[in-house]
Amino acid sequence: MNAPLPATVAMDPAQRAARQAQVLAALQPLLPAHALLWHGEDTVPYECDGLTAYRQQPLLVALPENDAQVAAVLRCCHELKVPVVARGAGTGLSGGALPHALGVTLSLAKFNKMLALDKLSRTATVQCGVRNLAISEAAAPLGLYYAPDPSSQIACTIGGNVAENAGGVHCLKYGLTLHNVMSVRGFTMEGEAVEFGSAALDAAGLDLMTLMVGSEGMLAVITEVTVKLTPKPQLARCIMASFDDIRKAGDAVAQVIAAGIIPAGLEMMDKPMTAAVEGFVHAGYDLDAEAILLCESDGTPEEVDEEINRMLEVLTGCGASRIEVSKDEAQRLKFWSGRKNAFPASGRISPDYMCMDSTIPRKRLADMLLAIQAMETKYDLRCANVFHAGDGNLHPLILFDANDPDQLHRCELFGADILETSVAMGGTVTGEHGVGVEKLSSMCVQFSPEEREQMFAVKRAFDAGELLNPGKVIPLLQRCAEYGKMHVKKGLLPFPDLPRF
């Protein structure tokens, strides 16, 4: 794969201006005047996603309003060999929507219509720009909701959820985006309409729909999604358990699952994160605890009572120092408000943070937390941790100041160290945030050249010109070779080819 990274494109300002004029002239007949942005001050809002450390302005931004316009833009860009980066709400945390310096950012924000709600089949068909939470709000009168609930659900779009295979605090029981999508529709880079999946439980041929979920905008531009809806439980209750030792908390997670219990949610926060969120939402967290667990049960009242009692027995046996069970729905939501606001709360205690995303076996949770504590000393940076503990998905938030280049450099090394340690513990470099540009070098640690070449082969099968979101997800052989030469410890390499803030 030969597509350059966004920041390594060699072209002087005059050449870039000429290219911009060429692309603009080709797209203007295809879109209304208000649907094309190319002046610098208009494209600045699109220069990054939630990973704000790296920024790059595109040649221009296209805001199509219907499928025909999407197809036309893609056909035009394909003919001109112009890279295209699809963008939803821009809440992604791995740089997946970082623009290409010589490309078009395709904003799908106007694709925000609910197309169909079907109570009998328990499905919703929506355009890609519909917010995650809006689906549950629309389905609520039917007694249904959309289960995947990432922390950004108030803003993130279903198209972005499909691109990254987003999860959320209830993914342990109800699954990730992949497990809650029936079908997707969209367009290839050539502007050809495609549809994968079906309204049935299965579809004929290869299971290409699951290939689309988590493909990070590299294979097709998705404009429409049909999702499964889940009946709202009669009752939900949440346990807040405190532990005076990180290892006890980690062991408790493994013991809950070993007891055959699959909670609706099983989350862990360490002491720094607990302090940050308690000052933000006042959820009643135990500030003396080294770690707290939130364990939720939902279902019928009888099921919930039985499961809560079983979890209480396990947590007590694992040495919980304090246990509180939500007394009503308001208190349950209060318990969760801290977890849901972990990211904005961290913004109150640090100028910037980089939210990592990896997975490890549940039994290694304590080992990873202790390893991260050692890394804080090594890189002289603080880290607050919140985990989807039930499925081993980690979200360490490394706190730093992006205005200090050395802090950003140390933050990158810190993040790479976390990812490599995750792989060494039997995990992966990403759980739900995607690879984007953030984890490109770390992919060299987990996957062999042969495995990466197979990934490229899939990419080429859908996008032979390598124009959709180029330079993301799959590292070039040259990058991995440099990665092997420049680190001090395997897996530690800064990102010299990304545009810094």
C-alpha positions as CSV (number, residue, x, y, z in Angstrom):
1,M,0.0,0.0,0.0
2,N,1.6,3.2,-1.2
3,A,-0.7,6.0,0.0
4,P,1.2,8.5,2.1
5,L,0.2,9.7,5.6
6,P,-1.6,13.0,5.7
7,A,1.3,15.0,7.0
8,T,4.0,13.5,4.7
9,V,2.6,14.7,1.4
10,A,5.2,16.7,-0.4
11,M,3.6,19.7,-2.2
12,D,4.3,23.4,-2.1
13,P,1.5,25.9,-1.4
14,A,1.2,26.9,-5.0
15,Q,0.7,23.2,-6.1
16,R,-1.7,22.6,-3.3
17,A,-3.8,25.7,-4.3
18,A,-3.9,24.5,-7.9
19,R,-5.0,21.1,-6.8
20,Q,-7.7,22.6,-4.6
21,A,-9.0,24.7,-7.4
22,Q,-9.1,21.6,-9.7
23,V,-11.1,19.6,-7.1
24,L,-13.4,22.4,-6.2
25,A,-14.2,23.1,-9.9
26,A,-15.1,19.4,-10.3
27,L,-17.3,19.2,-7.2
28,Q,-19.2,22.5,-7.5
29,P,-21.6,21.2,-10.2
30,L,-22.4,18.2,-7.9
31,L,-23.3,20.0,-4.7
32,P,-25.2,23.1,-3.6
33,A,-22.9,26.1,-2.9
34,H,-23.4,25.9,0.9
35,A,-22.3,22.2,0.9
36,L,-18.7,22.9,-0.1
37,L,-16.2,24.5,2.3
38,W,-12.6,25.3,1.2
39,H,-11.5,28.5,2.9
40,G,-9.1,27.9,5.8
41,E,-11.3,29.4,8.5
42,D,-14.2,27.1,7.3
43,T,-12.2,23.9,7.3
44,V,-10.5,24.4,10.7
45,P,-13.4,22.7,12.6
46,Y,-12.7,19.6,10.6
47,E,-8.9,19.4,11.2
48,C,-9.1,16.7,13.8
49,D,-11.4,14.3,15.7
50,G,-11.4,13.7,19.4
51,L,-7.6,13.0,19.2
52,T,-6.7,16.6,19.2
53,A,-3.0,16.2,19.4
54,Y,-2.8,15.7,15.6
55,R,-4.4,18.2,13.2
56,Q,-4.5,18.7,9.4
57,Q,-6.8,20.7,7.3
58,P,-8.2,19.1,4.1
59,L,-8.3,20.5,0.6
60,L,-12.0,21.0,1.2
61,V,-15.0,19.7,3.0
62,A,-18.1,18.3,1.2
63,L,-21.4,18.1,3.1
64,P,-23.7,16.0,0.9
65,E,-27.4,15.9,1.7
66,N,-28.5,12.6,0.0
67,D,-27.2,9.4,-1.4
68,A,-27.0,10.6,-5.0
69,Q,-24.7,13.4,-3.9
70,V,-22.5,11.0,-1.9
71,A,-22.2,8.8,-5.0
72,A,-21.4,11.7,-7.3
73,V,-18.7,13.0,-5.0
74,L,-17.1,9.6,-4.7
75,R,-17.1,9.0,-8.4
76,C,-15.6,12.4,-9.0
77,C,-12.8,11.9,-6.4
78,H,-12.1,8.5,-7.8
79,E,-11.7,9.9,-11.3
80,L,-9.4,12.6,-10.0
81,K,-7.6,10.2,-7.7
82,V,-8.4,12.4,-4.7
83,P,-8.4,10.7,-1.2
84,V,-11.6,10.8,0.7
85,V,-12.0,10.7,4.5
86,A,-15.6,10.1,5.8
87,R,-16.5,11.9,9.0
88,G,-19.4,11.7,11.4
89,A,-19.6,13.7,14.6
90,G,-15.8,13.7,15.1
91,T,-15.9,12.1,18.5
92,G,-13.5,9.3,17.6
93,L,-10.4,9.0,19.7
94,S,-7.8,7.5,17.4
95,G,-7.5,10.0,14.6
96,G,-9.6,8.0,12.3
97,A,-11.2,11.2,10.9
98,L,-7.9,13.1,10.6
99,P,-8.1,14.7,7.2
100,H,-5.8,14.0,4.3
101,A,-3.8,17.1,3.3
102,L,-4.6,16.6,-0.4
103,G,-8.0,15.0,0.1
104,V,-11.7,15.7,0.6
105,T,-13.3,15.3,4.0
106,L,-16.8,13.9,3.4
107,S,-19.0,15.1,6.3
108,L,-22.1,13.0,6.7
109,A,-23.6,15.2,9.4
110,K,-26.7,15.9,7.3
111,F,-27.6,12.3,7.2
112,N,-29.6,12.5,10.4
113,K,-33.0,11.0,9.6
114,M,-34.7,8.1,11.4
115,L,-36.1,6.1,8.5
116,A,-38.1,3.3,10.2
117,L,-38.9,1.8,13.6
118,D,-40.3,-1.7,13.6
119,K,-41.7,-2.9,16.9
120,L,-42.4,-6.4,15.6
121,S,-39.0,-7.1,14.2
122,R,-37.4,-4.9,16.9
123,T,-35.2,-3.0,14.4
124,A,-34.5,0.6,13.5
125,T,-33.3,1.8,10.2
126,V,-31.4,5.1,10.4
127,Q,-29.1,7.3,8.4
128,C,-25.5,7.2,9.4
129,G,-25.6,10.7,11.0
130,V,-28.2,9.8,13.6
131,R,-26.9,10.1,17.1
132,N,-26.5,6.9,19.1
133,L,-28.7,8.1,22.0
134,A,-31.4,9.4,19.6
135,I,-32.2,5.9,18.5
136,S,-33.0,4.9,22.1
137,E,-35.0,8.1,22.5
138,A,-37.1,7.3,19.4
139,A,-37.6,3.7,20.4
140,A,-38.5,4.4,24.0
141,P,-42.3,4.7,23.4
142,L,-42.2,1.2,22.0
143,G,-40.5,-0.2,25.1
144,L,-37.3,-0.7,23.2
145,Y,-33.8,0.8,23.1
146,Y,-30.4,0.5,21.3
147,A,-28.1,-1.4,23.7
148,P,-24.5,-0.2,22.7
149,D,-23.9,2.9,24.8
150,P,-20.4,4.5,24.4
151,S,-19.7,7.3,26.8
152,S,-20.1,9.8,23.9
153,Q,-23.5,8.5,23.0
154,I,-25.2,11.9,23.4
155,A,-23.1,13.1,20.4
156,C,-21.5,10.2,18.5
157,T,-23.3,8.9,15.4
158,I,-24.3,5.4,14.4
159,G,-22.1,5.6,11.3
160,G,-19.0,6.3,13.5
161,N,-20.1,3.5,15.8
162,V,-20.1,1.1,12.8
163,A,-16.7,2.4,11.6
164,E,-15.1,1.8,15.0
165,N,-17.2,-1.1,16.3
166,A,-18.0,1.0,19.4
167,G,-19.1,-0.7,22.7
168,G,-20.0,1.0,25.9
169,V,-20.6,0.2,29.6
170,H,-23.2,-2.4,28.8
171,C,-21.4,-4.3,26.0
172,L,-20.5,-7.2,28.3
173,K,-24.0,-8.5,28.3
174,Y,-25.4,-6.9,25.1
175,G,-22.4,-6.9,22.8
176,L,-20.6,-4.3,20.7
177,T,-21.9,-2.6,17.6
178,L,-21.1,-5.7,15.6
179,H,-23.6,-7.7,17.6
180,N,-26.4,-5.2,17.2
181,V,-26.3,-4.4,13.5
182,M,-28.5,-6.2,11.0
183,S,-27.4,-4.5,7.7
184,V,-25.6,-1.5,6.3
185,R,-25.9,0.3,3.0
186,G,-23.5,2.7,1.4
187,F,-21.1,3.3,-1.5
188,T,-17.7,2.1,-2.7
189,M,-15.0,4.6,-3.6
190,E,-16.2,4.3,-7.2
191,G,-19.7,5.5,-6.2
192,E,-21.2,2.0,-6.6
193,A,-24.2,1.3,-4.2
194,V,-23.6,-1.7,-1.9
195,E,-25.6,-3.4,0.8
196,F,-24.4,-6.0,3.3
197,G,-26.4,-8.0,5.7
198,S,-30.2,-8.4,5.7
199,A,-33.3,-8.2,7.8
200,A,-33.1,-11.9,8.4
201,L,-30.8,-13.6,10.9
202,D,-28.3,-14.4,8.2
203,A,-27.6,-13.3,4.6
204,A,-26.5,-15.3,1.5
205,G,-22.8,-15.4,0.6
206,L,-19.8,-14.3,2.5
207,D,-20.5,-12.4,5.8
208,L,-19.3,-9.0,4.4
209,M,-21.5,-7.0,6.8
210,T,-19.3,-7.9,9.7
211,L,-16.2,-6.9,7.6
212,M,-17.7,-3.4,7.3
213,V,-18.2,-3.0,11.1
214,G,-14.8,-1.8,12.5
215,S,-13.3,-1.2,9.0
216,E,-12.7,2.5,10.0
217,G,-13.9,4.0,6.7
218,M,-11.3,2.2,4.6
219,L,-13.7,-0.1,2.6
220,A,-16.8,1.9,1.9
221,V,-18.8,5.0,2.9
222,I,-21.8,3.8,5.0
223,T,-24.9,6.0,4.8
224,E,-27.6,3.8,6.2
225,V,-27.7,1.3,9.1
226,T,-30.4,-1.1,10.4
227,V,-29.8,-2.0,14.0
228,K,-31.4,-4.4,16.5
229,L,-33.5,-3.0,19.3
230,T,-33.6,-4.5,22.8
231,P,-36.6,-4.6,25.1
232,K,-36.1,-2.3,28.1
233,P,-35.6,-4.3,31.2
234,Q,-38.3,-4.1,33.9
235,L,-35.7,-3.3,36.5
236,A,-32.0,-2.4,36.8
237,R,-29.9,-2.1,40.0
238,C,-26.2,-1.3,40.4
239,I,-23.7,-2.3,43.0
240,M,-20.9,0.1,43.9
241,A,-18.1,-1.8,45.5
242,S,-14.9,-0.3,47.0
243,F,-11.6,-2.0,47.3
244,D,-8.5,-1.0,49.3
245,D,-6.2,-2.9,47.0
246,I,-6.1,-2.9,43.2
247,R,-5.4,-6.6,43.0
248,K,-8.5,-7.4,45.1
249,A,-10.6,-5.4,42.6
250,G,-9.1,-7.1,39.6
251,D,-9.6,-10.5,41.1
252,A,-13.2,-9.7,42.0
253,V,-13.9,-9.0,38.3
254,A,-12.5,-12.4,37.3
255,Q,-14.4,-14.1,40.1
256,V,-17.8,-12.6,39.1
257,I,-17.4,-14.0,35.6
258,A,-16.0,-17.3,37.0
259,A,-19.2,-17.6,39.0
260,G,-21.2,-17.8,35.8
261,I,-22.6,-14.3,36.2
262,I,-22.8,-12.0,33.2
263,P,-23.7,-8.5,34.6
264,A,-25.3,-5.9,32.4
265,G,-22.3,-3.8,33.2
266,L,-19.0,-4.4,35.0
267,E,-16.8,-1.3,35.2
268,M,-13.7,-0.4,37.2
269,M,-12.2,3.0,38.1
270,D,-8.9,3.6,39.9
271,K,-8.4,6.2,42.7
272,P,-7.3,9.1,40.5
273,M,-10.2,8.7,38.2
274,T,-12.7,8.3,41.1
275,A,-11.4,11.6,42.5
276,A,-11.7,13.4,39.2
277,V,-15.3,12.3,38.5
278,E,-16.5,12.7,42.1
279,G,-15.6,16.4,42.0
280,F,-17.4,16.7,38.7
281,V,-20.7,14.9,39.2
282,H,-20.8,14.1,43.0
283,A,-21.9,10.5,42.5
284,G,-21.1,9.4,46.0
285,Y,-17.9,7.5,45.2
286,D,-15.6,6.3,47.9
287,L,-12.6,8.6,47.7
288,D,-10.5,6.4,50.0
289,A,-10.8,3.3,47.8
290,E,-7.9,2.3,45.5
291,A,-10.4,1.1,43.0
292,I,-14.2,0.8,42.7
293,L,-16.4,-1.5,40.7
294,L,-19.8,-0.8,39.3
295,C,-21.7,-4.0,38.8
296,E,-25.2,-3.8,37.3
297,S,-28.0,-6.4,37.0
298,D,-31.1,-6.0,34.8
299,G,-34.1,-8.1,34.0
300,T,-37.2,-9.0,35.9
301,P,-37.3,-8.1,39.6
302,E,-36.8,-11.7,40.5
303,E,-33.8,-12.1,38.2
304,V,-32.2,-8.9,39.5
305,D,-32.6,-9.8,43.1
306,E,-31.1,-13.2,42.6
307,E,-28.2,-11.9,40.6
308,I,-27.5,-9.0,42.9
309,N,-27.3,-11.4,45.9
310,R,-24.9,-13.7,44.0
311,M,-22.6,-10.7,43.1
312,L,-22.7,-9.4,46.6
313,E,-21.5,-12.8,47.9
314,V,-18.6,-12.8,45.4
315,L,-17.6,-9.2,46.0
316,T,-17.7,-9.7,49.8
317,G,-15.6,-12.8,49.4
318,C,-13.0,-10.9,47.4
319,G,-12.5,-8.4,50.1
320,A,-14.7,-5.4,49.2
321,S,-14.2,-2.7,51.9
322,R,-17.5,-1.0,51.2
323,I,-20.6,-2.0,49.2
324,E,-23.7,0.0,48.3
325,V,-26.6,-1.1,46.2
326,S,-28.7,1.5,44.3
327,K,-32.0,2.0,46.1
328,D,-33.9,3.5,43.1
329,E,-33.5,4.5,39.5
330,A,-32.2,7.9,40.4
331,Q,-29.4,6.5,42.5
332,R,-28.5,3.9,39.8
333,L,-28.1,6.7,37.3
334,K,-26.1,8.7,39.8
335,F,-23.7,5.8,40.1
336,W,-23.3,5.6,36.4
337,S,-23.0,9.4,35.9
338,G,-19.5,9.3,37.2
339,R,-18.4,6.6,34.8
340,K,-20.2,8.2,31.9
341,N,-18.5,11.5,32.6
342,A,-15.0,10.2,33.1
343,F,-13.6,11.8,30.0
344,P,-15.0,15.3,30.5
345,A,-14.1,15.1,34.2
346,S,-10.5,14.4,33.2
347,G,-10.5,17.6,31.2
348,R,-11.0,19.5,34.5
349,I,-7.7,18.3,36.0
350,S,-5.4,18.4,32.9
351,P,-5.0,20.7,29.9
352,D,-5.0,17.6,27.6
353,Y,-5.3,13.9,27.8
354,M,-4.8,11.0,25.4
355,C,-7.3,8.2,25.9
356,M,-5.8,4.8,25.2
357,D,-7.8,1.8,24.2
358,S,-6.6,-1.8,24.4
359,T,-7.7,-5.2,25.7
360,I,-6.2,-7.8,28.1
361,P,-7.5,-11.0,29.7
362,R,-9.7,-10.1,32.7
363,K,-7.3,-11.9,35.1
364,R,-4.5,-9.5,34.2
365,L,-6.4,-6.3,35.2
366,A,-4.5,-5.8,38.4
367,D,-1.2,-6.5,36.6
368,M,-1.9,-3.9,34.0
369,L,-2.9,-1.2,36.6
370,L,0.3,-1.8,38.5
371,A,2.3,-1.7,35.3
372,I,0.7,1.7,34.4
373,Q,1.6,3.0,37.8
374,A,5.2,2.2,37.1
375,M,5.0,3.9,33.7
376,E,3.7,7.1,35.4
377,T,7.1,7.3,37.1
378,K,9.0,6.3,34.0
379,Y,7.4,8.9,31.8
380,D,6.8,11.5,34.6
381,L,3.1,11.8,33.6
382,R,-0.1,11.1,35.5
383,C,-2.6,8.5,34.3
384,A,-6.3,8.0,35.4
385,N,-7.8,4.7,34.5
386,V,-11.3,3.6,33.7
387,F,-11.9,0.0,32.4
388,H,-14.7,-1.9,30.8
389,A,-13.5,-4.5,33.3
390,G,-16.0,-7.2,32.3
391,D,-14.5,-7.7,28.9
392,G,-10.9,-6.5,29.7
393,N,-11.2,-3.3,27.6
394,L,-8.9,-0.6,29.0
395,H,-9.2,3.2,28.8
396,P,-6.2,4.7,30.5
397,L,-6.2,8.5,30.2
398,I,-2.7,9.9,30.1
399,L,-2.7,13.5,31.3
400,F,-0.4,16.0,29.6
401,D,0.0,19.5,28.2
402,A,0.0,19.5,24.4
403,N,1.7,23.0,24.4
404,D,4.8,21.3,25.7
405,P,6.3,19.2,22.9
406,D,8.3,17.1,25.4
407,Q,5.2,16.2,27.3
408,L,3.4,15.1,24.1
409,H,6.4,13.0,23.1
410,R,6.5,11.3,26.5
411,C,2.7,10.8,26.3
412,E,3.1,9.0,23.0
413,L,5.8,6.8,24.4
414,F,3.6,6.1,27.5
415,G,0.7,5.1,25.2
416,A,2.8,2.9,23.1
417,D,4.2,1.2,26.2
418,I,0.6,0.5,27.4
419,L,-0.3,-1.0,24.1
420,E,2.8,-3.2,23.8
421,T,2.3,-4.4,27.4
422,S,-1.3,-5.3,26.5
423,V,-0.1,-7.5,23.7
424,A,2.5,-9.1,25.9
425,M,-0.3,-10.0,28.4
426,G,-2.3,-11.7,25.7
427,G,-4.4,-8.8,24.6
428,T,-4.8,-6.5,21.6
429,V,-3.9,-2.9,20.7
430,T,-7.5,-1.8,20.4
431,G,-10.9,-2.7,21.8
432,E,-13.4,-0.2,20.5
433,H,-11.7,3.1,19.5
434,G,-10.0,1.8,16.4
435,V,-6.4,2.1,15.1
436,G,-6.7,5.3,13.1
437,V,-3.3,7.0,13.1
438,E,-2.8,6.7,16.9
439,K,-1.9,3.0,16.9
440,L,-0.2,2.6,13.6
441,S,3.2,1.8,15.0
442,S,1.7,-0.5,17.7
443,M,0.1,-2.6,14.9
444,C,3.7,-3.5,14.0
445,V,4.0,-5.2,17.4
446,Q,0.9,-7.3,17.2
447,F,0.7,-8.3,13.5
448,S,3.4,-9.9,11.3
449,P,4.2,-8.6,7.8
450,E,2.2,-11.5,6.3
451,E,-0.8,-10.7,8.4
452,R,-0.6,-7.0,7.5
453,E,-0.4,-7.9,3.8
454,Q,-3.6,-9.9,4.1
455,M,-5.2,-6.8,5.5
456,F,-4.0,-4.8,2.6
457,A,-5.4,-7.4,0.2
458,V,-8.9,-6.9,1.7
459,K,-8.4,-3.1,1.4
460,R,-7.5,-3.4,-2.2
461,A,-10.4,-5.7,-3.0
462,F,-12.8,-2.8,-2.0
463,D,-10.6,0.2,-2.9
464,A,-8.1,-0.7,-5.5
465,G,-6.9,2.9,-5.7
466,E,-6.3,3.1,-2.0
467,L,-8.2,6.4,-1.8
468,L,-10.6,5.8,1.1
469,N,-9.1,7.0,4.4
470,P,-5.5,6.3,3.2
471,G,-2.6,6.1,5.6
472,K,-4.7,4.8,8.5
473,V,-5.1,1.5,10.4
474,I,-2.5,-0.7,8.5
475,P,1.1,0.4,8.9
476,L,3.4,0.3,5.8
477,L,6.4,-2.1,5.8
478,Q,8.7,0.9,5.9
479,R,7.1,2.3,9.0
480,C,7.5,-1.0,10.8
481,A,11.1,-1.3,9.8
482,E,11.7,2.2,11.2
483,Y,9.8,1.2,14.3
484,G,12.2,-1.6,14.8
485,K,15.3,0.6,14.5
486,M,14.4,3.7,16.4
487,H,13.0,2.4,19.7
488,V,14.9,1.8,22.8
489,K,12.5,-0.8,24.1
490,K,10.5,-2.7,21.5
491,G,7.3,-0.9,20.9
492,L,8.4,2.6,21.8
493,L,8.5,5.0,18.9
494,P,7.1,8.6,18.7
495,F,5.0,9.6,15.7
496,P,7.3,12.0,13.7
497,D,5.1,11.9,10.6
498,L,1.9,13.2,12.2
499,P,1.0,16.9,12.3
500,R,1.2,18.1,15.9
501,F,-1.1,20.6,17.6
